[in-house]
Amino acid sequence: MKTVQFYTRERCGLCRDAKTILELLQEEIPFTLEEIDIESDDRLVEEYGLKIPVIAIAGGEVQFGQIDYISLRESLISEK
């Protein structure tokens, strides 16, 4: 099963929206969701602080900021 990394932080409206999209997609496409709070690591804050939410599949970023359901679904299907 593929793993999706979801870089997020508290008090982030776009992150809440992205999590809802990911949960909806999990109902259709099986994947493990690894939620990573960037506040836990200064390096992650530096790398992703202005981009969150960030979604990565197989270690590569596929979307950040405003997450699009259809594009993310296509990325998940094509990464099989």
Biopython code that builds the backbone (N, CA, C, O; Angstrom):
import numpy as np
from Bio.PDB.StructureBuilder import StructureBuilder

atoms = [
    (1, "MET", "N", (0.849, -1.181, 0.000)),
    (1, "MET", "CA", (0.000, 0.000, 0.000)),
    (1, "MET", "C", (0.893, 1.242, 0.000)),
    (1, "MET", "O", (1.907, 1.292, 0.696)),
    (2, "LYS", "N", (0.505, 2.223, -0.777)),
    (2, "LYS", "CA", (1.321, 3.434, -0.869)),
    (2, "LYS", "C", (1.130, 4.315, 0.359)),
    (2, "LYS", "O", (0.101, 4.256, 1.032)),
    (3, "THR", "N", (2.136, 5.130, 0.635)),
    (3, "THR", "CA", (2.093, 6.053, 1.763)),
    (3, "THR", "C", (2.074, 7.482, 1.239)),
    (3, "THR", "O", (2.843, 7.848, 0.350)),
    (4, "VAL", "N", (1.184, 8.274, 1.808)),
    (4, "VAL", "CA", (1.078, 9.691, 1.472)),
    (4, "VAL", "C", (1.537, 10.481, 2.689)),
    (4, "VAL", "O", (1.028, 10.288, 3.793)),
    (5, "GLN", "N", (2.506, 11.373, 2.480)),
    (5, "GLN", "CA", (2.966, 12.249, 3.550)),
    (5, "GLN", "C", (2.174, 13.557, 3.457)),
    (5, "GLN", "O", (2.068, 14.167, 2.393)),
    (6, "PHE", "N", (1.629, 13.961, 4.589)),
    (6, "PHE", "CA", (0.816, 15.178, 4.673)),
    (6, "PHE", "C", (1.478, 16.112, 5.674)),
    (6, "PHE", "O", (1.396, 15.898, 6.883)),
    (7, "TYR", "N", (2.141, 17.162, 5.157)),
    (7, "TYR", "CA", (2.828, 18.133, 6.004)),
    (7, "TYR", "C", (1.829, 19.221, 6.383)),
    (7, "TYR", "O", (1.204, 19.831, 5.515)),
    (8, "THR", "N", (1.685, 19.457, 7.677)),
    (8, "THR", "CA", (0.633, 20.322, 8.183)),
    (8, "THR", "C", (1.107, 21.043, 9.432)),
    (8, "THR", "O", (2.240, 20.853, 9.875)),
    (9, "ARG", "N", (0.244, 21.867, 9.997)),
    (9, "ARG", "CA", (0.473, 22.501, 11.299)),
    (9, "ARG", "C", (-0.880, 22.886, 11.874)),
    (9, "ARG", "O", (-1.879, 22.956, 11.158)),
    (10, "GLU", "N", (-0.895, 23.133, 13.178)),
    (10, "GLU", "CA", (-2.134, 23.570, 13.828)),
    (10, "GLU", "C", (-2.516, 24.961, 13.333)),
    (10, "GLU", "O", (-1.682, 25.700, 12.809)),
    (11, "ARG", "N", (-3.778, 25.302, 13.506)),
    (11, "ARG", "CA", (-4.301, 26.616, 13.130)),
    (11, "ARG", "C", (-4.047, 26.935, 11.660)),
    (11, "ARG", "O", (-3.568, 28.016, 11.320)),
    (12, "CYS", "N", (-4.371, 25.988, 10.805)),
    (12, "CYS", "CA", (-4.168, 26.142, 9.360)),
    (12, "CYS", "C", (-5.453, 25.704, 8.658)),
    (12, "CYS", "O", (-5.737, 24.510, 8.562)),
    (13, "GLY", "N", (-6.219, 26.662, 8.175)),
    (13, "GLY", "CA", (-7.485, 26.352, 7.518)),
    (13, "GLY", "C", (-7.315, 25.512, 6.267)),
    (13, "GLY", "O", (-8.085, 24.578, 6.040)),
    (14, "LEU", "N", (-6.315, 25.828, 5.448)),
    (14, "LEU", "CA", (-6.075, 25.031, 4.243)),
    (14, "LEU", "C", (-5.700, 23.599, 4.602)),
    (14, "LEU", "O", (-6.029, 22.665, 3.871)),
    (15, "CYS", "N", (-5.013, 23.428, 5.725)),
    (15, "CYS", "CA", (-4.627, 22.083, 6.171)),
    (15, "CYS", "C", (-5.859, 21.269, 6.554)),
    (15, "CYS", "O", (-5.943, 20.083, 6.233)),
    (16, "ARG", "N", (-6.805, 21.891, 7.230)),
    (16, "ARG", "CA", (-8.050, 21.190, 7.586)),
    (16, "ARG", "C", (-8.798, 20.772, 6.321)),
    (16, "ARG", "O", (-9.317, 19.658, 6.240)),
    (17, "ASP", "N", (-8.851, 21.668, 5.338)),
    (17, "ASP", "CA", (-9.510, 21.339, 4.070)),
    (17, "ASP", "C", (-8.798, 20.183, 3.373)),
    (17, "ASP", "O", (-9.441, 19.273, 2.850)),
    (18, "ALA", "N", (-7.469, 20.225, 3.370)),
    (18, "ALA", "CA", (-6.689, 19.171, 2.722)),
    (18, "ALA", "C", (-6.903, 17.830, 3.415)),
    (18, "ALA", "O", (-7.013, 16.799, 2.751)),
    (19, "LYS", "N", (-6.964, 17.838, 4.747)),
    (19, "LYS", "CA", (-7.181, 16.585, 5.481)),
    (19, "LYS", "C", (-8.539, 15.985, 5.126)),
    (19, "LYS", "O", (-8.657, 14.768, 4.984)),
    (20, "THR", "N", (-9.554, 16.817, 4.982)),
    (20, "THR", "CA", (-10.873, 16.331, 4.579)),
    (20, "THR", "C", (-10.801, 15.679, 3.203)),
    (20, "THR", "O", (-11.381, 14.615, 2.988)),
    (21, "ILE", "N", (-10.097, 16.305, 2.279)),
    (21, "ILE", "CA", (-9.936, 15.742, 0.933)),
    (21, "ILE", "C", (-9.213, 14.406, 1.008)),
    (21, "ILE", "O", (-9.620, 13.445, 0.355)),
    (22, "LEU", "N", (-8.150, 14.332, 1.792)),
    (22, "LEU", "CA", (-7.402, 13.076, 1.925)),
    (22, "LEU", "C", (-8.273, 11.972, 2.516)),
    (22, "LEU", "O", (-8.224, 10.831, 2.056)),
    (23, "GLU", "N", (-9.059, 12.299, 3.520)),
    (23, "GLU", "CA", (-9.936, 11.292, 4.133)),
    (23, "GLU", "C", (-10.991, 10.805, 3.145)),
    (23, "GLU", "O", (-11.311, 9.616, 3.126)),
    (24, "LEU", "N", (-11.534, 11.700, 2.327)),
    (24, "LEU", "CA", (-12.493, 11.291, 1.298)),
    (24, "LEU", "C", (-11.834, 10.371, 0.277)),
    (24, "LEU", "O", (-12.423, 9.372, -0.136)),
    (25, "LEU", "N", (-10.622, 10.706, -0.126)),
    (25, "LEU", "CA", (-9.912, 9.876, -1.102)),
    (25, "LEU", "C", (-9.558, 8.507, -0.534)),
    (25, "LEU", "O", (-9.543, 7.518, -1.266)),
    (26, "GLN", "N", (-9.273, 8.442, 0.764)),
    (26, "GLN", "CA", (-8.954, 7.160, 1.398)),
    (26, "GLN", "C", (-10.124, 6.191, 1.339)),
    (26, "GLN", "O", (-9.921, 4.977, 1.346)),
    (27, "GLU", "N", (-11.339, 6.708, 1.281)),
    (27, "GLU", "CA", (-12.507, 5.837, 1.177)),
    (27, "GLU", "C", (-12.552, 5.128, -0.170)),
    (27, "GLU", "O", (-13.140, 4.053, -0.290)),
    (28, "GLU", "N", (-11.935, 5.725, -1.179)),
    (28, "GLU", "CA", (-11.955, 5.182, -2.538)),
    (28, "GLU", "C", (-10.647, 4.489, -2.922)),
    (28, "GLU", "O", (-10.656, 3.447, -3.576)),
    (29, "ILE", "N", (-9.536, 5.072, -2.513)),
    (29, "ILE", "CA", (-8.215, 4.582, -2.900)),
    (29, "ILE", "C", (-7.449, 4.247, -1.625)),
    (29, "ILE", "O", (-7.229, 5.127, -0.792)),
    (30, "PRO", "N", (-7.039, 2.990, -1.458)),
    (30, "PRO", "CA", (-6.327, 2.644, -0.226)),
    (30, "PRO", "C", (-4.910, 3.233, -0.195)),
    (30, "PRO", "O", (-4.123, 3.042, -1.122)),
    (31, "PHE", "N", (-4.609, 3.942, 0.874)),
    (31, "PHE", "CA", (-3.257, 4.439, 1.113)),
    (31, "PHE", "C", (-3.107, 4.732, 2.598)),
    (31, "PHE", "O", (-4.083, 4.965, 3.310)),
    (32, "THR", "N", (-1.859, 4.713, 3.041)),
    (32, "THR", "CA", (-1.543, 5.052, 4.422)),
    (32, "THR", "C", (-1.257, 6.547, 4.472)),
    (32, "THR", "O", (-0.492, 7.069, 3.662)),
    (33, "LEU", "N", (-1.872, 7.224, 5.423)),
    (33, "LEU", "CA", (-1.675, 8.662, 5.571)),
    (33, "LEU", "C", (-0.718, 8.915, 6.730)),
    (33, "LEU", "O", (-1.002, 8.566, 7.876)),
    (34, "GLU", "N", (0.410, 9.522, 6.415)),
    (34, "GLU", "CA", (1.406, 9.891, 7.424)),
    (34, "GLU", "C", (1.315, 11.403, 7.627)),
    (34, "GLU", "O", (1.768, 12.176, 6.783)),
    (35, "GLU", "N", (0.732, 11.815, 8.739)),
    (35, "GLU", "CA", (0.545, 13.237, 9.022)),
    (35, "GLU", "C", (1.759, 13.753, 9.783)),
    (35, "GLU", "O", (2.111, 13.220, 10.835)),
    (36, "ILE", "N", (2.397, 14.792, 9.248)),
    (36, "ILE", "CA", (3.629, 15.318, 9.823)),
    (36, "ILE", "C", (3.418, 16.782, 10.199)),
    (36, "ILE", "O", (3.167, 17.624, 9.336)),
    (37, "ASP", "N", (3.523, 17.076, 11.496)),
    (37, "ASP", "CA", (3.395, 18.447, 11.990)),
    (37, "ASP", "C", (4.743, 19.130, 11.803)),
    (37, "ASP", "O", (5.720, 18.768, 12.459)),
    (38, "ILE", "N", (4.802, 20.111, 10.916)),
    (38, "ILE", "CA", (6.089, 20.749, 10.623)),
    (38, "ILE", "C", (6.658, 21.494, 11.823)),
    (38, "ILE", "O", (7.859, 21.755, 11.879)),
    (39, "GLU", "N", (5.799, 21.839, 12.787)),
    (39, "GLU", "CA", (6.268, 22.556, 13.977)),
    (39, "GLU", "C", (7.180, 21.693, 14.848)),
    (39, "GLU", "O", (7.834, 22.209, 15.755)),
    (40, "SER", "N", (7.231, 20.398, 14.585)),
    (40, "SER", "CA", (8.057, 19.490, 15.386)),
    (40, "SER", "C", (9.534, 19.532, 14.993)),
    (40, "SER", "O", (10.371, 18.940, 15.674)),
    (41, "ASP", "N", (9.861, 20.230, 13.895)),
    (41, "ASP", "CA", (11.228, 20.211, 13.384)),
    (41, "ASP", "C", (11.509, 21.544, 12.670)),
    (41, "ASP", "O", (10.818, 21.897, 11.715)),
    (42, "ASP", "N", (12.513, 22.268, 13.134)),
    (42, "ASP", "CA", (12.849, 23.567, 12.530)),
    (42, "ASP", "C", (13.161, 23.447, 11.040)),
    (42, "ASP", "O", (12.845, 24.348, 10.263)),
    (43, "ARG", "N", (13.776, 22.339, 10.645)),
    (43, "ARG", "CA", (14.098, 22.132, 9.230)),
    (43, "ARG", "C", (12.825, 22.057, 8.394)),
    (43, "ARG", "O", (12.764, 22.596, 7.290)),
    (44, "LEU", "N", (11.802, 21.377, 8.936)),
    (44, "LEU", "CA", (10.528, 21.267, 8.224)),
    (44, "LEU", "C", (9.823, 22.621, 8.141)),
    (44, "LEU", "O", (9.212, 22.942, 7.122)),
    (45, "VAL", "N", (9.908, 23.415, 9.212)),
    (45, "VAL", "CA", (9.312, 24.757, 9.192)),
    (45, "VAL", "C", (9.974, 25.587, 8.099)),
    (45, "VAL", "O", (9.297, 26.287, 7.346)),
    (46, "GLU", "N", (11.301, 25.506, 8.016)),
    (46, "GLU", "CA", (12.035, 26.263, 7.004)),
    (46, "GLU", "C", (11.663, 25.809, 5.591)),
    (46, "GLU", "O", (11.490, 26.629, 4.690)),
    (47, "GLU", "N", (11.544, 24.501, 5.412)),
    (47, "GLU", "CA", (11.271, 23.951, 4.078)),
    (47, "GLU", "C", (9.818, 24.140, 3.638)),
    (47, "GLU", "O", (9.555, 24.463, 2.479)),
    (48, "TYR", "N", (8.871, 23.939, 4.566)),
    (48, "TYR", "CA", (7.456, 23.911, 4.190)),
    (48, "TYR", "C", (6.611, 25.032, 4.782)),
    (48, "TYR", "O", (5.423, 25.126, 4.472)),
    (49, "GLY", "N", (7.187, 25.883, 5.623)),
    (49, "GLY", "CA", (6.415, 26.878, 6.359)),
    (49, "GLY", "C", (5.488, 27.743, 5.524)),
    (49, "GLY", "O", (4.370, 28.031, 5.950)),
    (50, "LEU", "N", (5.925, 28.161, 4.348)),
    (50, "LEU", "CA", (5.108, 29.022, 3.499)),
    (50, "LEU", "C", (4.294, 28.239, 2.476)),
    (50, "LEU", "O", (3.516, 28.827, 1.725)),
    (51, "LYS", "N", (4.465, 26.923, 2.438)),
    (51, "LYS", "CA", (3.801, 26.115, 1.410)),
    (51, "LYS", "C", (2.644, 25.274, 1.931)),
    (51, "LYS", "O", (1.816, 24.821, 1.141)),
    (52, "ILE", "N", (2.563, 25.053, 3.244)),
    (52, "ILE", "CA", (1.604, 24.084, 3.765)),
    (52, "ILE", "C", (0.177, 24.449, 3.410)),
    (52, "ILE", "O", (-0.155, 25.623, 3.250)),
    (53, "PRO", "N", (-0.653, 23.448, 3.291)),
    (53, "PRO", "CA", (-0.346, 22.029, 3.409)),
    (53, "PRO", "C", (0.442, 21.533, 2.194)),
    (53, "PRO", "O", (0.299, 22.049, 1.085)),
    (54, "VAL", "N", (1.275, 20.523, 2.433)),
    (54, "VAL", "CA", (2.041, 19.884, 1.365)),
    (54, "VAL", "C", (1.706, 18.403, 1.380)),
    (54, "VAL", "O", (1.672, 17.774, 2.438)),
    (55, "ILE", "N", (1.460, 17.852, 0.202)),
    (55, "ILE", "CA", (1.178, 16.429, 0.070)),
    (55, "ILE", "C", (2.248, 15.824, -0.821)),
    (55, "ILE", "O", (2.507, 16.306, -1.924)),
    (56, "ALA", "N", (2.866, 14.756, -0.323)),
    (56, "ALA", "CA", (3.912, 14.058, -1.063)),
    (56, "ALA", "C", (3.542, 12.585, -1.186)),
    (56, "ALA", "O", (2.988, 11.986, -0.264)),
    (57, "ILE", "N", (3.857, 12.020, -2.338)),
    (57, "ILE", "CA", (3.662, 10.590, -2.585)),
    (57, "ILE", "C", (5.009, 10.040, -3.022)),
    (57, "ILE", "O", (5.662, 10.598, -3.903)),
    (58, "ALA", "N", (5.420, 8.944, -2.401)),
    (58, "ALA", "CA", (6.712, 8.325, -2.710)),
    (58, "ALA", "C", (7.847, 9.344, -2.588)),
    (58, "ALA", "O", (8.793, 9.330, -3.375)),
    (59, "GLY", "N", (7.740, 10.224, -1.594)),
    (59, "GLY", "CA", (8.801, 11.179, -1.329)),
    (59, "GLY", "C", (8.807, 12.412, -2.213)),
    (59, "GLY", "O", (9.614, 13.317, -1.997)),
    (60, "GLY", "N", (7.924, 12.471, -3.204)),
    (60, "GLY", "CA", (7.884, 13.628, -4.099)),
    (60, "GLY", "C", (6.633, 14.460, -3.890)),
    (60, "GLY", "O", (5.528, 13.924, -3.801)),
    (61, "GLU", "N", (6.809, 15.767, -3.813)),
    (61, "GLU", "CA", (5.659, 16.655, -3.635)),
    (61, "GLU", "C", (4.742, 16.565, -4.849)),
    (61, "GLU", "O", (5.195, 16.621, -5.992)),
    (62, "VAL", "N", (3.443, 16.424, -4.582)),
    (62, "VAL", "CA", (2.470, 16.419, -5.674)),
    (62, "VAL", "C", (1.560, 17.636, -5.628)),
    (62, "VAL", "O", (1.057, 18.069, -6.664)),
    (63, "GLN", "N", (1.339, 18.196, -4.439)),
    (63, "GLN", "CA", (0.525, 19.406, -4.313)),
    (63, "GLN", "C", (0.905, 20.149, -3.041)),
    (63, "GLN", "O", (1.392, 19.565, -2.073)),
    (64, "PHE", "N", (0.667, 21.461, -3.076)),
    (64, "PHE", "CA", (0.819, 22.262, -1.860)),
    (64, "PHE", "C", (-0.121, 23.451, -1.938)),
    (64, "PHE", "O", (-0.605, 23.813, -3.010)),
    (65, "GLY", "N", (-0.370, 24.056, -0.776)),
    (65, "GLY", "CA", (-1.287, 25.194, -0.714)),
    (65, "GLY", "C", (-2.731, 24.743, -0.861)),
    (65, "GLY", "O", (-3.195, 23.878, -0.119)),
    (66, "GLN", "N", (-3.433, 25.324, -1.810)),
    (66, "GLN", "CA", (-4.829, 24.950, -2.078)),
    (66, "GLN", "C", (-4.836, 23.580, -2.757)),
    (66, "GLN", "O", (-4.396, 23.458, -3.900)),
    (67, "ILE", "N", (-5.326, 22.558, -2.072)),
    (67, "ILE", "CA", (-5.299, 21.187, -2.583)),
    (67, "ILE", "C", (-6.533, 20.934, -3.441)),
    (67, "ILE", "O", (-7.655, 21.253, -3.048)),
    (68, "ASP", "N", (-6.308, 20.358, -4.615)),
    (68, "ASP", "CA", (-7.381, 20.069, -5.558)),
    (68, "ASP", "C", (-7.700, 18.575, -5.543)),
    (68, "ASP", "O", (-6.834, 17.744, -5.814)),
    (69, "TYR", "N", (-8.953, 18.242, -5.222)),
    (69, "TYR", "CA", (-9.398, 16.847, -5.101)),
    (69, "TYR", "C", (-9.110, 16.057, -6.375)),
    (69, "TYR", "O", (-8.517, 14.980, -6.310)),
    (70, "ILE", "N", (-9.517, 16.572, -7.518)),
    (70, "ILE", "CA", (-9.405, 15.819, -8.771)),
    (70, "ILE", "C", (-7.942, 15.581, -9.133)),
    (70, "ILE", "O", (-7.569, 14.464, -9.494)),
    (71, "SER", "N", (-7.117, 16.610, -9.043)),
    (71, "SER", "CA", (-5.692, 16.448, -9.362)),
    (71, "SER", "C", (-5.010, 15.481, -8.405)),
    (71, "SER", "O", (-4.186, 14.666, -8.821)),
    (72, "LEU", "N", (-5.352, 15.573, -7.123)),
    (72, "LEU", "CA", (-4.749, 14.672, -6.144)),
    (72, "LEU", "C", (-5.192, 13.241, -6.397)),
    (72, "LEU", "O", (-4.387, 12.316, -6.293)),
    (73, "ARG", "N", (-6.457, 13.050, -6.725)),
    (73, "ARG", "CA", (-6.970, 11.707, -7.048)),
    (73, "ARG", "C", (-6.195, 11.127, -8.229)),
    (73, "ARG", "O", (-5.791, 9.964, -8.199)),
    (74, "GLU", "N", (-5.988, 11.935, -9.268)),
    (74, "GLU", "CA", (-5.232, 11.479, -10.438)),
    (74, "GLU", "C", (-3.800, 11.117, -10.056)),
    (74, "GLU", "O", (-3.258, 10.128, -10.548)),
    (75, "SER", "N", (-3.190, 11.906, -9.190)),
    (75, "SER", "CA", (-1.828, 11.602, -8.735)),
    (75, "SER", "C", (-1.788, 10.281, -7.983)),
    (75, "SER", "O", (-0.867, 9.487, -8.172)),
    (76, "LEU", "N", (-2.774, 10.040, -7.139)),
    (76, "LEU", "CA", (-2.819, 8.787, -6.374)),
    (76, "LEU", "C", (-3.018, 7.589, -7.289)),
    (76, "LEU", "O", (-2.404, 6.543, -7.080)),
    (77, "ILE", "N", (-3.858, 7.727, -8.285)),
    (77, "ILE", "CA", (-4.111, 6.621, -9.211)),
    (77, "ILE", "C", (-2.888, 6.367, -10.081)),
    (77, "ILE", "O", (-2.524, 5.212, -10.303)),
    (78, "SER", "N", (-2.251, 7.416, -10.575)),
    (78, "SER", "CA", (-1.105, 7.244, -11.471)),
    (78, "SER", "C", (0.130, 6.744, -10.744)),
    (78, "SER", "O", (1.045, 6.221, -11.381)),
    (79, "GLU", "N", (0.180, 6.890, -9.433)),
    (79, "GLU", "CA", (1.327, 6.434, -8.647)),
    (79, "GLU", "C", (1.228, 4.961, -8.272)),
    (79, "GLU", "O", (2.088, 4.451, -7.554)),
    (80, "LYS", "N", (0.200, 4.272, -8.743)),
    (80, "LYS", "CA", (0.035, 2.853, -8.379)),
    (80, "LYS", "C", (1.127, 2.010, -8.968)),
    (80, "LYS", "O", (1.146, 0.796, -8.767)),
]
sb = StructureBuilder()
sb.init_structure("model")
sb.init_model(0)
sb.init_chain("A")
sb.init_seg("    ")
for serial, (resi, resn, name, xyz) in enumerate(atoms, 1):
    if name == "N":
        sb.init_residue(resn, " ", resi, " ")
    sb.init_atom(name, np.array(xyz, "f"), 0.0, 1.0, " ", f" {name:<3s}", serial, name[0])
structure = sb.get_structure()
